[in-house]
Amino acid sequence: MPSAKTSASRRYNEKAYDRIEFTIPKGGKAEIIAAAKASSMSVNAFVKTAINEKIARSAKKE
């Protein structure tokens, strides 16, 4: 049984954040982790930055 703190954190995260799960070919995860480390970023920050840059480039083309 989770502790009260864990339960409260889980409830908050469900309200405050969206989650996206995606799959990539084998070896892709290690590539992303290595690129994130090379950029001195967490994997989450690296992926969010990459997505935001792609969105910005797409918006400029329109």
Predicted model as a PDB file, atoms N, CA, C, CB and O in Angstrom, pLDDT in the B-factor column:
MODEL        1                                                                  
ATOM      1  N   MET A   1       0.846  -1.187   0.000  1.00 76.00           N  
ATOM      2  CA  MET A   1       0.000   0.000   0.000  1.00 76.00           C  
ATOM      3  C   MET A   1       0.886   1.244   0.000  1.00 76.00           C  
ATOM      4  CB  MET A   1      -0.960   0.001   1.226  1.00 76.00           C  
ATOM      5  O   MET A   1       1.774   1.371   0.843  1.00 76.00           O  
ATOM      6  N   PRO A   2       0.652   2.156  -0.935  1.00 81.00           N  
ATOM      7  CA  PRO A   2       1.475   3.363  -0.990  1.00 81.00           C  
ATOM      8  C   PRO A   2       1.263   4.256   0.238  1.00 81.00           C  
ATOM      9  CB  PRO A   2       1.165   4.147  -2.263  1.00 81.00           C  
ATOM     10  O   PRO A   2       0.200   4.256   0.859  1.00 81.00           O  
ATOM     11  N   SER A   3       2.302   5.009   0.561  1.00 94.00           N  
ATOM     12  CA  SER A   3       2.189   5.929   1.690  1.00 94.00           C  
ATOM     13  C   SER A   3       1.277   7.093   1.302  1.00 94.00           C  
ATOM     14  CB  SER A   3       3.592   6.449   2.129  1.00 94.00           C  
ATOM     15  O   SER A   3       0.949   7.279   0.130  1.00 94.00           O  
ATOM     16  N   ALA A   4       0.878   7.866   2.299  1.00 95.00           N  
ATOM     17  CA  ALA A   4       0.004   9.019   2.054  1.00 95.00           C  
ATOM     18  C   ALA A   4       0.693  10.033   1.141  1.00 95.00           C  
ATOM     19  CB  ALA A   4      -0.396   9.688   3.388  1.00 95.00           C  
ATOM     20  O   ALA A   4       0.056  10.635   0.275  1.00 95.00           O  
ATOM     21  N   LYS A   5       2.000  10.217   1.342  1.00 95.00           N  
ATOM     22  CA  LYS A   5       2.748  11.172   0.518  1.00 95.00           C  
ATOM     23  C   LYS A   5       2.776  10.709  -0.940  1.00 95.00           C  
ATOM     24  CB  LYS A   5       4.192  11.344   1.055  1.00 95.00           C  
ATOM     25  O   LYS A   5       2.592  11.516  -1.851  1.00 95.00           O  
ATOM     26  N   THR A   6       3.003   9.423  -1.160  1.00 96.00           N  
ATOM     27  CA  THR A   6       3.030   8.876  -2.516  1.00 96.00           C  
ATOM     28  C   THR A   6       1.680   9.024  -3.181  1.00 96.00           C  
ATOM     29  CB  THR A   6       3.448   7.408  -2.499  1.00 96.00           C  
ATOM     30  O   THR A   6       1.600   9.407  -4.348  1.00 96.00           O  
ATOM     31  N   SER A   7       0.621   8.725  -2.455  1.00 95.00           N  
ATOM     32  CA  SER A   7      -0.735   8.852  -2.996  1.00 95.00           C  
ATOM     33  C   SER A   7      -1.055  10.300  -3.345  1.00 95.00           C  
ATOM     34  CB  SER A   7      -1.764   8.315  -1.995  1.00 95.00           C  
ATOM     35  O   SER A   7      -1.641  10.576  -4.392  1.00 95.00           O  
ATOM     36  N   ALA A   8      -0.675  11.211  -2.478  1.00 96.00           N  
ATOM     37  CA  ALA A   8      -0.938  12.629  -2.727  1.00 96.00           C  
ATOM     38  C   ALA A   8      -0.144  13.109  -3.943  1.00 96.00           C  
ATOM     39  CB  ALA A   8      -0.581  13.475  -1.482  1.00 96.00           C  
ATOM     40  O   ALA A   8      -0.674  13.845  -4.776  1.00 96.00           O  
ATOM     41  N   SER A   9       1.104  12.704  -4.047  1.00 96.00           N  
ATOM     42  CA  SER A   9       1.924  13.084  -5.198  1.00 96.00           C  
ATOM     43  C   SER A   9       1.340  12.538  -6.490  1.00 96.00           C  
ATOM     44  CB  SER A   9       3.357  12.585  -5.021  1.00 96.00           C  
ATOM     45  O   SER A   9       1.314  13.234  -7.504  1.00 96.00           O  
ATOM     46  N   ARG A  10       0.877  11.310  -6.460  1.00 95.00           N  
ATOM     47  CA  ARG A  10       0.286  10.694  -7.649  1.00 95.00           C  
ATOM     48  C   ARG A  10      -0.974  11.448  -8.075  1.00 95.00           C  
ATOM     49  CB  ARG A  10      -0.044   9.211  -7.382  1.00 95.00           C  
ATOM     50  O   ARG A  10      -1.169  11.717  -9.261  1.00 95.00           O  
ATOM     51  N   ARG A  11      -1.828  11.787  -7.109  1.00 96.00           N  
ATOM     52  CA  ARG A  11      -3.051  12.533  -7.429  1.00 96.00           C  
ATOM     53  C   ARG A  11      -2.718  13.898  -8.023  1.00 96.00           C  
ATOM     54  CB  ARG A  11      -3.921  12.703  -6.172  1.00 96.00           C  
ATOM     55  O   ARG A  11      -3.338  14.314  -9.001  1.00 96.00           O  
ATOM     56  N   TYR A  12      -1.745  14.597  -7.440  1.00 97.00           N  
ATOM     57  CA  TYR A  12      -1.344  15.907  -7.955  1.00 97.00           C  
ATOM     58  C   TYR A  12      -0.820  15.777  -9.384  1.00 97.00           C  
ATOM     59  CB  TYR A  12      -0.269  16.545  -7.045  1.00 97.00           C  
ATOM     60  O   TYR A  12      -1.211  16.542 -10.265  1.00 97.00           O  
ATOM     61  N   ASN A  13       0.063  14.809  -9.609  1.00 96.00           N  
ATOM     62  CA  ASN A  13       0.645  14.625 -10.941  1.00 96.00           C  
ATOM     63  C   ASN A  13      -0.422  14.307 -11.982  1.00 96.00           C  
ATOM     64  CB  ASN A  13       1.687  13.510 -10.913  1.00 96.00           C  
ATOM     65  O   ASN A  13      -0.326  14.768 -13.120  1.00 96.00           O  
ATOM     66  N   GLU A  14      -1.424  13.539 -11.618  1.00 96.00           N  
ATOM     67  CA  GLU A  14      -2.501  13.219 -12.551  1.00 96.00           C  
ATOM     68  C   GLU A  14      -3.292  14.463 -12.939  1.00 96.00           C  
ATOM     69  CB  GLU A  14      -3.434  12.179 -11.944  1.00 96.00           C  
ATOM     70  O   GLU A  14      -3.751  14.578 -14.075  1.00 96.00           O  
ATOM     71  N   LYS A  15      -3.453  15.399 -11.995  1.00 97.00           N  
ATOM     72  CA  LYS A  15      -4.185  16.633 -12.280  1.00 97.00           C  
ATOM     73  C   LYS A  15      -3.331  17.649 -13.024  1.00 97.00           C  
ATOM     74  CB  LYS A  15      -4.697  17.243 -10.992  1.00 97.00           C  
ATOM     75  O   LYS A  15      -3.839  18.366 -13.886  1.00 97.00           O  
ATOM     76  N   ALA A  16      -2.046  17.723 -12.707  1.00 97.00           N  
ATOM     77  CA  ALA A  16      -1.200  18.805 -13.191  1.00 97.00           C  
ATOM     78  C   ALA A  16      -0.441  18.509 -14.483  1.00 97.00           C  
ATOM     79  CB  ALA A  16      -0.231  19.157 -12.143  1.00 97.00           C  
ATOM     80  O   ALA A  16      -0.006  19.436 -15.165  1.00 97.00           O  
ATOM     81  N   TYR A  17      -0.278  17.241 -14.826  1.00 96.00           N  
ATOM     82  CA  TYR A  17       0.569  16.897 -15.961  1.00 96.00           C  
ATOM     83  C   TYR A  17      -0.133  15.936 -16.913  1.00 96.00           C  
ATOM     84  CB  TYR A  17       1.875  16.288 -15.475  1.00 96.00           C  
ATOM     85  O   TYR A  17      -0.959  15.121 -16.501  1.00 96.00           O  
ATOM     86  N   ASP A  18       0.213  16.047 -18.196  1.00 96.00           N  
ATOM     87  CA  ASP A  18      -0.184  15.069 -19.199  1.00 96.00           C  
ATOM     88  C   ASP A  18       1.004  14.139 -19.408  1.00 96.00           C  
ATOM     89  CB  ASP A  18      -0.628  15.759 -20.547  1.00 96.00           C  
ATOM     90  O   ASP A  18       2.157  14.558 -19.310  1.00 96.00           O  
ATOM     91  N   ARG A  19       0.716  12.892 -19.694  1.00 93.00           N  
ATOM     92  CA  ARG A  19       1.785  11.932 -19.975  1.00 93.00           C  
ATOM     93  C   ARG A  19       1.655  11.467 -21.413  1.00 93.00           C  
ATOM     94  CB  ARG A  19       1.735  10.722 -18.995  1.00 93.00           C  
ATOM     95  O   ARG A  19       0.549  11.259 -21.912  1.00 93.00           O  
ATOM     96  N   ILE A  20       2.780  11.307 -22.068  1.00 94.00           N  
ATOM     97  CA  ILE A  20       2.821  10.789 -23.424  1.00 94.00           C  
ATOM     98  C   ILE A  20       3.778   9.604 -23.421  1.00 94.00           C  
ATOM     99  CB  ILE A  20       3.263  11.891 -24.456  1.00 94.00           C  
ATOM    100  O   ILE A  20       4.925   9.720 -22.991  1.00 94.00           O  
ATOM    101  N   GLU A  21       3.304   8.488 -23.896  1.00 94.00           N  
ATOM    102  CA  GLU A  21       4.155   7.309 -24.007  1.00 94.00           C  
ATOM    103  C   GLU A  21       4.358   7.028 -25.488  1.00 94.00           C  
ATOM    104  CB  GLU A  21       3.530   6.070 -23.269  1.00 94.00           C  
ATOM    105  O   GLU A  21       3.395   7.031 -26.255  1.00 94.00           O  
ATOM    106  N   PHE A  22       5.582   6.788 -25.895  1.00 92.00           N  
ATOM    107  CA  PHE A  22       5.846   6.478 -27.292  1.00 92.00           C  
ATOM    108  C   PHE A  22       6.860   5.352 -27.381  1.00 92.00           C  
ATOM    109  CB  PHE A  22       6.348   7.722 -28.047  1.00 92.00           C  
ATOM    110  O   PHE A  22       7.611   5.095 -26.440  1.00 92.00           O  
ATOM    111  N   THR A  23       6.869   4.693 -28.512  1.00 96.00           N  
ATOM    112  CA  THR A  23       7.809   3.600 -28.728  1.00 96.00           C  
ATOM    113  C   THR A  23       8.753   3.965 -29.863  1.00 96.00           C  
ATOM    114  CB  THR A  23       7.063   2.279 -29.038  1.00 96.00           C  
ATOM    115  O   THR A  23       8.384   4.657 -30.811  1.00 96.00           O  
ATOM    116  N   ILE A  24       9.980   3.479 -29.739  1.00 95.00           N  
ATOM    117  CA  ILE A  24      10.998   3.717 -30.750  1.00 95.00           C  
ATOM    118  C   ILE A  24      11.710   2.399 -31.011  1.00 95.00           C  
ATOM    119  CB  ILE A  24      12.006   4.830 -30.303  1.00 95.00           C  
ATOM    120  O   ILE A  24      11.659   1.495 -30.178  1.00 95.00           O  
ATOM    121  N   PRO A  25      12.370   2.277 -32.150  1.00 97.00           N  
ATOM    122  CA  PRO A  25      13.093   1.036 -32.448  1.00 97.00           C  
ATOM    123  C   PRO A  25      14.191   0.763 -31.417  1.00 97.00           C  
ATOM    124  CB  PRO A  25      13.704   1.103 -33.854  1.00 97.00           C  
ATOM    125  O   PRO A  25      14.702   1.685 -30.781  1.00 97.00           O  
ATOM    126  N   LYS A  26      14.542  -0.506 -31.262  1.00 96.00           N  
ATOM    127  CA  LYS A  26      15.605  -0.900 -30.335  1.00 96.00           C  
ATOM    128  C   LYS A  26      16.858  -0.082 -30.605  1.00 96.00           C  
ATOM    129  CB  LYS A  26      15.911  -2.409 -30.458  1.00 96.00           C  
ATOM    130  O   LYS A  26      17.220   0.151 -31.758  1.00 96.00           O  
ATOM    131  N   GLY A  27      17.511   0.348 -29.551  1.00 95.00           N  
ATOM    132  CA  GLY A  27      18.717   1.157 -29.670  1.00 95.00           C  
ATOM    133  C   GLY A  27      18.443   2.645 -29.651  1.00 95.00           C  
ATOM    134  O   GLY A  27      19.343   3.439 -29.378  1.00 95.00           O  
ATOM    135  N   GLY A  28      17.214   3.030 -29.938  1.00 96.00           N  
ATOM    136  CA  GLY A  28      16.860   4.443 -29.955  1.00 96.00           C  
ATOM    137  C   GLY A  28      16.925   5.078 -28.580  1.00 96.00           C  
ATOM    138  O   GLY A  28      17.308   6.239 -28.440  1.00 96.00           O  
ATOM    139  N   LYS A  29      16.554   4.319 -27.577  1.00 96.00           N  
ATOM    140  CA  LYS A  29      16.570   4.846 -26.207  1.00 96.00           C  
ATOM    141  C   LYS A  29      18.001   5.208 -25.796  1.00 96.00           C  
ATOM    142  CB  LYS A  29      15.970   3.810 -25.215  1.00 96.00           C  
ATOM    143  O   LYS A  29      18.237   6.271 -25.222  1.00 96.00           O  
ATOM    144  N   ALA A  30      18.944   4.324 -26.093  1.00 97.00           N  
ATOM    145  CA  ALA A  30      20.342   4.588 -25.746  1.00 97.00           C  
ATOM    146  C   ALA A  30      20.858   5.815 -26.495  1.00 97.00           C  
ATOM    147  CB  ALA A  30      21.221   3.360 -26.063  1.00 97.00           C  
ATOM    148  O   ALA A  30      21.635   6.599 -25.949  1.00 97.00           O  
ATOM    149  N   GLU A  31      20.428   5.978 -27.737  1.00 97.00           N  
ATOM    150  CA  GLU A  31      20.822   7.142 -28.530  1.00 97.00           C  
ATOM    151  C   GLU A  31      20.316   8.433 -27.903  1.00 97.00           C  
ATOM    152  CB  GLU A  31      20.298   7.016 -29.959  1.00 97.00           C  
ATOM    153  O   GLU A  31      21.049   9.417 -27.808  1.00 97.00           O  
ATOM    154  N   ILE A  32      19.047   8.420 -27.474  1.00 97.00           N  
ATOM    155  CA  ILE A  32      18.450   9.603 -26.849  1.00 97.00           C  
ATOM    156  C   ILE A  32      19.141   9.919 -25.534  1.00 97.00           C  
ATOM    157  CB  ILE A  32      16.945   9.394 -26.617  1.00 97.00           C  
ATOM    158  O   ILE A  32      19.427  11.081 -25.243  1.00 97.00           O  
ATOM    159  N   ILE A  33      19.410   8.898 -24.743  1.00 97.00           N  
ATOM    160  CA  ILE A  33      20.094   9.102 -23.458  1.00 97.00           C  
ATOM    161  C   ILE A  33      21.481   9.703 -23.690  1.00 97.00           C  
ATOM    162  CB  ILE A  33      20.210   7.763 -22.677  1.00 97.00           C  
ATOM    163  O   ILE A  33      21.880  10.631 -22.986  1.00 97.00           O  
ATOM    164  N   ALA A  34      22.212   9.182 -24.668  1.00 98.00           N  
ATOM    165  CA  ALA A  34      23.555   9.695 -24.961  1.00 98.00           C  
ATOM    166  C   ALA A  34      23.492  11.143 -25.437  1.00 98.00           C  
ATOM    167  CB  ALA A  34      24.248   8.820 -26.021  1.00 98.00           C  
ATOM    168  O   ALA A  34      24.311  11.966 -25.026  1.00 98.00           O  
ATOM    169  N   ALA A  35      22.537  11.459 -26.293  1.00 98.00           N  
ATOM    170  CA  ALA A  35      22.397  12.831 -26.794  1.00 98.00           C  
ATOM    171  C   ALA A  35      22.029  13.782 -25.659  1.00 98.00           C  
ATOM    172  CB  ALA A  35      21.332  12.897 -27.908  1.00 98.00           C  
ATOM    173  O   ALA A  35      22.525  14.908 -25.606  1.00 98.00           O  
ATOM    174  N   ALA A  36      21.165  13.335 -24.755  1.00 98.00           N  
ATOM    175  CA  ALA A  36      20.777  14.169 -23.614  1.00 98.00           C  
ATOM    176  C   ALA A  36      21.980  14.433 -22.713  1.00 98.00           C  
ATOM    177  CB  ALA A  36      19.644  13.496 -22.809  1.00 98.00           C  
ATOM    178  O   ALA A  36      22.198  15.562 -22.274  1.00 98.00           O  
ATOM    179  N   LYS A  37      22.759  13.388 -22.441  1.00 98.00           N  
ATOM    180  CA  LYS A  37      23.959  13.570 -21.611  1.00 98.00           C  
ATOM    181  C   LYS A  37      24.943  14.527 -22.278  1.00 98.00           C  
ATOM    182  CB  LYS A  37      24.643  12.214 -21.345  1.00 98.00           C  
ATOM    183  O   LYS A  37      25.538  15.374 -21.611  1.00 98.00           O  
ATOM    184  N   ALA A  38      25.115  14.395 -23.597  1.00 98.00           N  
ATOM    185  CA  ALA A  38      26.036  15.274 -24.320  1.00 98.00           C  
ATOM    186  C   ALA A  38      25.572  16.722 -24.252  1.00 98.00           C  
ATOM    187  CB  ALA A  38      26.163  14.832 -25.782  1.00 98.00           C  
ATOM    188  O   ALA A  38      26.389  17.641 -24.309  1.00 98.00           O  
ATOM    189  N   SER A  39      24.274  16.926 -24.130  1.00 97.00           N  
ATOM    190  CA  SER A  39      23.710  18.276 -24.029  1.00 97.00           C  
ATOM    191  C   SER A  39      23.575  18.735 -22.581  1.00 97.00           C  
ATOM    192  CB  SER A  39      22.352  18.327 -24.711  1.00 97.00           C  
ATOM    193  O   SER A  39      23.054  19.819 -22.319  1.00 97.00           O  
ATOM    194  N   SER A  40      24.038  17.918 -21.645  1.00 98.00           N  
ATOM    195  CA  SER A  40      23.923  18.197 -20.202  1.00 98.00           C  
ATOM    196  C   SER A  40      22.472  18.440 -19.796  1.00 98.00           C  
ATOM    197  CB  SER A  40      24.780  19.416 -19.821  1.00 98.00           C  
ATOM    198  O   SER A  40      22.177  19.343 -19.013  1.00 98.00           O  
ATOM    199  N   MET A  41      21.570  17.622 -20.338  1.00 98.00           N  
ATOM    200  CA  MET A  41      20.144  17.739 -20.029  1.00 98.00           C  
ATOM    201  C   MET A  41      19.630  16.386 -19.554  1.00 98.00           C  
ATOM    202  CB  MET A  41      19.336  18.235 -21.270  1.00 98.00           C  
ATOM    203  O   MET A  41      20.227  15.345 -19.827  1.00 98.00           O  
ATOM    204  N   SER A  42      18.516  16.424 -18.841  1.00 98.00           N  
ATOM    205  CA  SER A  42      17.837  15.174 -18.534  1.00 98.00           C  
ATOM    206  C   SER A  42      17.172  14.683 -19.814  1.00 98.00           C  
ATOM    207  CB  SER A  42      16.790  15.354 -17.378  1.00 98.00           C  
ATOM    208  O   SER A  42      16.965  15.458 -20.748  1.00 98.00           O  
ATOM    209  N   VAL A  43      16.841  13.402 -19.855  1.00 97.00           N  
ATOM    210  CA  VAL A  43      16.168  12.857 -21.038  1.00 97.00           C  
ATOM    211  C   VAL A  43      14.846  13.574 -21.251  1.00 97.00           C  
ATOM    212  CB  VAL A  43      15.938  11.332 -20.894  1.00 97.00           C  
ATOM    213  O   VAL A  43      14.503  13.905 -22.386  1.00 97.00           O  
ATOM    214  N   ASN A  44      14.101  13.819 -20.187  1.00 96.00           N  
ATOM    215  CA  ASN A  44      12.809  14.498 -20.297  1.00 96.00           C  
ATOM    216  C   ASN A  44      12.984  15.905 -20.880  1.00 96.00           C  
ATOM    217  CB  ASN A  44      12.121  14.573 -18.915  1.00 96.00           C  
ATOM    218  O   ASN A  44      12.250  16.298 -21.786  1.00 96.00           O  
ATOM    219  N   ALA A  45      13.946  16.652 -20.363  1.00 97.00           N  
ATOM    220  CA  ALA A  45      14.183  18.007 -20.868  1.00 97.00           C  
ATOM    221  C   ALA A  45      14.639  17.969 -22.323  1.00 97.00           C  
ATOM    222  CB  ALA A  45      15.231  18.732 -20.001  1.00 97.00           C  
ATOM    223  O   ALA A  45      14.224  18.808 -23.122  1.00 97.00           O  
ATOM    224  N   PHE A  46      15.487  17.007 -22.676  1.00 98.00           N  
ATOM    225  CA  PHE A  46      15.976  16.878 -24.040  1.00 98.00           C  
ATOM    226  C   PHE A  46      14.829  16.614 -25.009  1.00 98.00           C  
ATOM    227  CB  PHE A  46      17.011  15.760 -24.130  1.00 98.00           C  
ATOM    228  O   PHE A  46      14.736  17.252 -26.057  1.00 98.00           O  
ATOM    229  N   VAL A  47      13.965  15.680 -24.661  1.00 97.00           N  
ATOM    230  CA  VAL A  47      12.833  15.331 -25.529  1.00 97.00           C  
ATOM    231  C   VAL A  47      11.871  16.504 -25.644  1.00 97.00           C  
ATOM    232  CB  VAL A  47      12.094  14.088 -24.991  1.00 97.00           C  
ATOM    233  O   VAL A  47      11.402  16.810 -26.741  1.00 97.00           O  
ATOM    234  N   LYS A  48      11.568  17.166 -24.529  1.00 96.00           N  
ATOM    235  CA  LYS A  48      10.674  18.323 -24.579  1.00 96.00           C  
ATOM    236  C   LYS A  48      11.255  19.429 -25.445  1.00 96.00           C  
ATOM    237  CB  LYS A  48      10.403  18.850 -23.170  1.00 96.00           C  
ATOM    238  O   LYS A  48      10.527  20.052 -26.217  1.00 96.00           O  
ATOM    239  N   THR A  49      12.556  19.685 -25.330  1.00 97.00           N  
ATOM    240  CA  THR A  49      13.205  20.707 -26.142  1.00 97.00           C  
ATOM    241  C   THR A  49      13.129  20.349 -27.624  1.00 97.00           C  
ATOM    242  CB  THR A  49      14.666  20.884 -25.711  1.00 97.00           C  
ATOM    243  O   THR A  49      12.825  21.200 -28.460  1.00 97.00           O  
ATOM    244  N   ALA A  50      13.405  19.100 -27.940  1.00 97.00           N  
ATOM    245  CA  ALA A  50      13.348  18.663 -29.343  1.00 97.00           C  
ATOM    246  C   ALA A  50      11.944  18.824 -29.915  1.00 97.00           C  
ATOM    247  CB  ALA A  50      13.798  17.199 -29.467  1.00 97.00           C  
ATOM    248  O   ALA A  50      11.779  19.278 -31.048  1.00 97.00           O  
ATOM    249  N   ILE A  51      10.951  18.457 -29.145  1.00 96.00           N  
ATOM    250  CA  ILE A  51       9.564  18.592 -29.605  1.00 96.00           C  
ATOM    251  C   ILE A  51       9.207  20.062 -29.798  1.00 96.00           C  
ATOM    252  CB  ILE A  51       8.591  17.933 -28.601  1.00 96.00           C  
ATOM    253  O   ILE A  51       8.617  20.427 -30.815  1.00 96.00           O  
ATOM    254  N   ASN A  52       9.558  20.904 -28.836  1.00 97.00           N  
ATOM    255  CA  ASN A  52       9.248  22.332 -28.940  1.00 97.00           C  
ATOM    256  C   ASN A  52       9.950  22.977 -30.129  1.00 97.00           C  
ATOM    257  CB  ASN A  52       9.643  23.053 -27.656  1.00 97.00           C  
ATOM    258  O   ASN A  52       9.372  23.834 -30.797  1.00 97.00           O  
ATOM    259  N   GLU A  53      11.191  22.572 -30.400  1.00 96.00           N  
ATOM    260  CA  GLU A  53      11.910  23.110 -31.569  1.00 96.00           C  
ATOM    261  C   GLU A  53      11.222  22.691 -32.862  1.00 96.00           C  
ATOM    262  CB  GLU A  53      13.381  22.632 -31.574  1.00 96.00           C  
ATOM    263  O   GLU A  53      11.103  23.494 -33.788  1.00 96.00           O  
ATOM    264  N   LYS A  54      10.770  21.446 -32.936  1.00 96.00           N  
ATOM    265  CA  LYS A  54      10.067  20.963 -34.129  1.00 96.00           C  
ATOM    266  C   LYS A  54       8.758  21.721 -34.323  1.00 96.00           C  
ATOM    267  CB  LYS A  54       9.795  19.449 -34.023  1.00 96.00           C  
ATOM    268  O   LYS A  54       8.413  22.082 -35.448  1.00 96.00           O  
ATOM    269  N   ILE A  55       8.038  21.960 -33.252  1.00 96.00           N  
ATOM    270  CA  ILE A  55       6.784  22.721 -33.330  1.00 96.00           C  
ATOM    271  C   ILE A  55       7.066  24.142 -33.829  1.00 96.00           C  
ATOM    272  CB  ILE A  55       6.075  22.763 -31.941  1.00 96.00           C  
ATOM    273  O   ILE A  55       6.345  24.655 -34.684  1.00 96.00           O  
ATOM    274  N   ALA A  56       8.106  24.770 -33.300  1.00 96.00           N  
ATOM    275  CA  ALA A  56       8.458  26.132 -33.717  1.00 96.00           C  
ATOM    276  C   ALA A  56       8.835  26.177 -35.191  1.00 96.00           C  
ATOM    277  CB  ALA A  56       9.613  26.671 -32.866  1.00 96.00           C  
ATOM    278  O   ALA A  56       8.422  27.095 -35.899  1.00 96.00           O  
ATOM    279  N   ARG A  57       9.610  25.206 -35.668  1.00 94.00           N  
ATOM    280  CA  ARG A  57       9.980  25.164 -37.086  1.00 94.00           C  
ATOM    281  C   ARG A  57       8.758  24.957 -37.957  1.00 94.00           C  
ATOM    282  CB  ARG A  57      11.000  24.053 -37.346  1.00 94.00           C  
ATOM    283  O   ARG A  57       8.643  25.572 -39.016  1.00 94.00           O  
ATOM    284  N   SER A  58       7.843  24.100 -37.528  1.00 92.00           N  
ATOM    285  CA  SER A  58       6.620  23.842 -38.294  1.00 92.00           C  
ATOM    286  C   SER A  58       5.753  25.096 -38.373  1.00 92.00           C  
ATOM    287  CB  SER A  58       5.823  22.687 -37.663  1.00 92.00           C  
ATOM    288  O   SER A  58       5.156  25.372 -39.413  1.00 92.00           O  
ATOM    289  N   ALA A  59       5.680  25.850 -37.285  1.00 91.00           N  
ATOM    290  CA  ALA A  59       4.869  27.075 -37.255  1.00 91.00           C  
ATOM    291  C   ALA A  59       5.435  28.129 -38.195  1.00 91.00           C  
ATOM    292  CB  ALA A  59       4.793  27.636 -35.828  1.00 91.00           C  
ATOM    293  O   ALA A  59       4.677  28.883 -38.807  1.00 91.00           O  
ATOM    294  N   LYS A  60       6.766  28.190 -38.319  1.00 87.00           N  
ATOM    295  CA  LYS A  60       7.404  29.171 -39.204  1.00 87.00           C  
ATOM    296  C   LYS A  60       7.131  28.863 -40.666  1.00 87.00           C  
ATOM    297  CB  LYS A  60       8.908  29.210 -38.957  1.00 87.00           C  
ATOM    298  O   LYS A  60       7.068  29.782 -41.483  1.00 87.00           O  
ATOM    299  N   LYS A  61       6.969  27.594 -41.016  1.00 80.00           N  
ATOM    300  CA  LYS A  61       6.730  27.202 -42.407  1.00 80.00           C  
ATOM    301  C   LYS A  61       5.334  27.560 -42.875  1.00 80.00           C  
ATOM    302  CB  LYS A  61       6.952  25.718 -42.575  1.00 80.00           C  
ATOM    303  O   LYS A  61       5.104  27.722 -44.074  1.00 80.00           O  
ATOM    304  N   GLU A  62       4.404  27.686 -41.952  1.00 74.00           N  
ATOM    305  CA  GLU A  62       3.010  27.951 -42.326  1.00 74.00           C  
ATOM    306  C   GLU A  62       2.741  29.392 -42.614  1.00 74.00           C  
ATOM    307  CB  GLU A  62       2.094  27.497 -41.255  1.00 74.00           C  
ATOM    308  O   GLU A  62       1.612  29.756 -42.941  1.00 74.00           O  
TER     309      GLU A  62                                                      
ENDMDL                                                                          
END                                                                             
